[in-house]
Amino acid sequence: MIDKLRKFPLTCLIVSIFRLLIGKLRLSNQFICKMVEMNKNSNYQIFRHITNKQVNSDSKSTVFVVSFKFSNLSHKANKLTSIIPMLLISGFPGFVKKIYAVNHKNGYWQGMYQWESIE
């Protein structure tokens, strides 16, 4: 029961906001405006990086990368609206960091997530 409640989106949102307020979750400028080259020579520019300051370095972390394209949402609108899912995702158990990036040439967005484990 507690495990299900802990993964509930509203709970994750509250956890993320609390962690931001007490400094355990932070928005970092470390990679902002840097480029990441992915498959087929597609380059993504990083525009947001959020990280959990409390990470278990002994665990076997995993990375999940997703690319997508909006048909009716501008770059500016997506940068603004992506704050809400960022707070939901960063509140899930096992979250380590997420890097958001955009390919201005083809209009694709990319999320690069790091988790403490594959579970």
N, C-alpha and C positions, 0 to 999 in steps of 0.2 A: 504494500500500500504506500509506504513512504517513498519507495523507489519510483512508483508511478507519479506521485505528487511532485517529486523532485524534477521529473522530466516534463512536467506540464508547462506549456509556453508562458503562462502568466507568472508562474513561480520562477522560471528562468529569467524573465524580464526583471522581476524584483531583485533576484540574486545579482544580476549584472549591474543594476543601478546602485545597489548597496556596495558592491565591490569597487565600482568607480568612485563612489563617495569616500570610501576609506582607503583608497589607493592600492587595492590588491589587483585591480584591472586598470590598464591604462592605455590611452591612445598614444602611440609613439610616432615620432617624426623620423625615425631611423632610416626608413626606406622610401620616404615620400619623394615622388618625382623620378625615382630610379626606374630603369627599364629591365624587364624580365623577358628573355627570349624563350619562346615555347616552340612546339613542333611547327614544321613548315615555315620557318623563319618569321613567325608572327611575334611581334613585340608588344608587350603590355606595359603601360606606365602605371606605377603604383600610386594610388591616391589616398589610401587609408590603411593603417596597421594598428591592430588592437591585440594586446597581449596580456596574459594572466601572469602576474608576478610570482605566484606560488606554483611551481612546476616540479613534479617528481622527476629528477634527472636519472633515476635508476630504471625507470620504465622504458619499454620499447614503444616509442612514439610512432605515429602513422600520419601520413599526409593524404589529404583528399583535395583534388583540384577539379573545379567545375567551370566550364565556359558556357556562356549563353548570350542571346541577343534579344533585345526588346524591339518590337515592331512600332510601338507608338509611345515611347518614353524617351525624352531627350537625355543627353548626358548629364546636364545640370539637375534635372528632376530625379534621375536615378541616384546621383551622388547624395542628394538630400534624403530621399525615401529609403535608401539602403541602411540608414542609421537604425531603423526599427528592427529589421531582421538581424542586424549585427548584435544588438542587445539581446535578442532572443537566443541566438546561437552561442554567444559568449557566456551565457548563464548555464548551459548544459554541463553536466558532470564530465570531467575529462578534457574540457577545452583548454588548449594551450595558447594558440594564436591564430589570427586570420589576417591575411593580406588581401586587399581589394585592388584590382587593377583594371585598366581599360585599354583597348586597342582602338586608337582614334581613326586608323585607316579603314578598318572593316566594321567597326561598330560593336564588336564583341566585348563582353565584360568577363572577368575571371575572378573567382574566389579561390584562394589557396588556404586551406585549413590544416592546422596541426592539432592532433589529439594525443592524449597520454598513451592510448592503446587503441587497437583496432575495435575493441568492444565498445 
